[in-house]
Amino acid sequence: MKLVAAGLAASLVVVALAVIAGPAGASTTGAPFRVGAAVQSFSPPAVGAIQSDPADCASAADAAFNGPRKFAFEEPYIDQQRDGHYDLGDPFLDCNHDGRWDGNLVGGGSGNPRFYDHAADQVGARAIVVSNRQKIVAIEVVDQEGLFNTYADRIRAQVRRDGYRLDDIEISSTHDESAPDSLGLGGVSPVTSGTNQYFVDYLVRNSALAIENAYNSMRPATISYAQASEPANLRQCWSSYPYIDDPLMPVMQARASDGSVIATLASVSQHTETLGFNGGSQLDPGAPAPTTLDQEKQWLTADWPYWFRGALEQRYGGIGIEMAGSVGSVETPEVSSAALSGTPQQFIDEGHPAGCRTLFTTPAGATMTPLGYYSETQSLGQGLAGAVEQALDSGAAVSKSNRIWAQTHSVCLPVDNVLFKAAALGGVFAERPAYGPGCRRVEKVPVAPTGQTAGTSVKTEVAAWRIGDAEFIGLPGEVFPFTYFRGPVGPEDMNYAKYGMPAWPLPYMHTPFRFFDGLDNDMVGYIFPRGNDAGVPGDHPVKNPTASGEDRFGCGHSDDSEAVSAKAGDKLGAALVGILGQYGRPESVQPGRYVLPDGKLSRNPEGTTDTVKCSGADTTFAADGPAHAVWEPGKRVITPPHWMDLSGRPQATPDRNTRGYIDSRGHRHWLDVFSDIPGQPQSVTP
């Protein structure tokens, strides 16, 4: 009977896919596109490898400025400490007159400043350009912790100057915390920018070149889409409450008319930080020669996306591209030797370099992959690629439509974070300007040559675009997954219960496949619902004057101090649905609850616990699901023919990714479990 039930469930999902994908008589051939892809390294060359290094302005009279330099774009200095790298206070030649030493500083991670001394692989820009002969759009992803809109705009301007005309260029970052610093936060002191202006100029030129080369290589192609799930042996970690993730990976693959793969792109909601937070004398057991974690922490590398992209390119050919999804608070997972439960179990404060608050216990007898570039980093990247390959090989759907549209809207965000204001005054953010309250042109505060600026607001962007049977949404930062994908939370699960959730963009998207592009076009820090704030410095000067980073449940919010404002989620979400609403009415969104097997109503389709917390009664998950039905006020109990995941795809059985259901006509129904419902019963007859 179990085999029969499993077969029936699989058949229902197949039927649901057919219903929501289009009419039965739709063409089975792919819609025509023209597609090109290219990759361009912007890893700094070795010192002396380029003919004219703009950072080397030393004359014969400057012979004393002979501190070790391994890479281009490092200004000459005197190594007074004799430790092999520049230190704050060392004399240097300020060749570009920006008031700081420009050199080999890594962005992100811990233990700053970090001076990269070895390139384990090439960091760079990867671009795919798509045309339907009416519109041309580009998606580019760069190996950076984040890229300010100032630099993204410079890349677009360079492409235009070079004579290329595209309708839209979306530029995002992998959130690589082992790449050269362009945000400025990795400086030699907290009030000194780590941005290397020579490197940024090099990044801009080469990132533009990647788009141009992709444009030049466009050829007739079809595009296929699939949705993968992260491997079951990943033990997800979080840094901040609530512990909600997005383990789904939408995939796009373009093939030329001869069948060869042009590019494979996947959106993955995992931090890129495996080396940036490691450290110590422990050896990487997979390394070809004895190498400590301390040594690898100083490496320049694309981190696990290097192994991810390489695996995809080895399997299919073409260009592999990893797009960061909703990575906020979702830290590097541990890689287990055995599959873990997909259902939350209990709160565990696990030890892992980037911080690991997890909800999953280690299976008996299982071991975790050791830390290291050739160990955990490689295993993570290749494991994620394997899941993508499985999805493509077993369930890729060729795009029946070649419709393309794209829009980007500016958003003015208040800078409530007093630490960010201080950093801007100190010139930490280099070229990034500040604004007055309305972000109007007349209120723009120019950046001084040394990077200093002051203001109360920053100007950023949200974006949405469509390529055939997929729609993409782009947000400018590290988005907590539940911000726009929702999850089993209610007002009383928030630090401030009086605030609602930001707008829900997924119901405004209507294509079979939906992508989330995090850190798109800009980087404004962490983005989360306003009610979840527990540590944005300056946001709650009366109720939380010290911005403690601990909420009323005793749970830590270590990321909040890196958010521009707790209001950002609301403002960005409203702007995003403002774009999406121009392309169709939202799908059905109804308040309701999941009906568990015993008739109890719950916000969580897997049990009676809403969200697992780090103290009190809710530290252990009551797994008395999964749900059998849905309850909506004023309606009968609904037994869905198909469940629906957070991306709007059908499911056979509800799980932690479930966000509603699909009816027999193929219509999506998104279940809003956040709001309290007056008169809600505790249980119903299932």
PEURHU-V289970 format. One line per field, one symbol per residue. ss: DSSP state (@ for helix, = for strand, . for the rest). psi: psi as a letter, one per 30 degrees, with the letter a starting at -180 (. if undefined). A space follows every 10 residues. Layout:
BEGIN
ss=???
psi=???
END
This chain:
BEGIN
ss=.@@@@@@@@@ @@@@@@@@@@ @......... ..======== =....=.... .........@ @@........ =.....=... .......... .=........ ....==.... ....=..==. ...======= =....===== ==......@@ @@@@@@@@@@ @......=== ===..=...= .......... ......@@@@ @@@@@@@@@@ @@@@@@..== =========. ...=====.= .......=== ======.... ========.. .=........ ..=....... .=@@@@@.== ...@@@@@@@ @@@@@@..== ====...=.= ======.... .....=.=== .....===.. .......=.. ..@@@@@@@@ @@@@@@@@@@ @@@@@.==.. ...======= ====...@@@ @@@@@..... ...==..... @@@.=..... ......==== =======..= ====...=== @@@@@..... @@@....... .....@@@.. ..=====..= ....===..@ @@........ .........= .....==..@ @@=....@@@ @@@@@@@@@@ @@@....=== =.===....= ==.=..=... ......@@@= ........== =......=.. .====....= =......=== ==.....=== ==........ ..=...
psi=eeeeeeeeee eeeeeeeeef ellfglkflk kklkklllkk kgkkllkffl ejjffigkaf fhffigkkkf llgkkklkie fhgglklkfk kljieghggl kkaikkkaal gkkkjkgkje lkkakkkkkk kgfelklkkk kkileljlfe eeeeeeeeee eggkjlfkjk jllfhjghlk kffffglflf gkkgkjeeee eeeeeeeeee eeeeefgklk llklllklkk kfgkjkklfl klikljgkjk kkkkklfgfk kelkkkkkik ligefffall fkkjffkflj kleeeffglk lfaffeeeee eeeeefaakk kkkkbifkfj lklkjlflkl kfkkdlkkik jkegkjjlgk lkkkfllkkl llegceeeee eeeeeeeeee eeffgkkkkf kgkklkkkkk kjkkjfjfee eeeeefgegc fklllaefgl effkjlklfg fklklflkka lllklkjbgk kkkkkhajkk efeffaaikl efglejffka llkjfeffkf lfkkkkjlhk fljgakklke ffkggjjfei feeiffhfgk affgkkiffe fgkekffeee eeeeeefeee ffgllllkjk kalkjlegfk klfkffafkd kklglafgfk kjigalkfak kkkgllkkjk fklkafggkk kekkaffkgb lkafggkkjk jjfekkjkgk lellj.
END
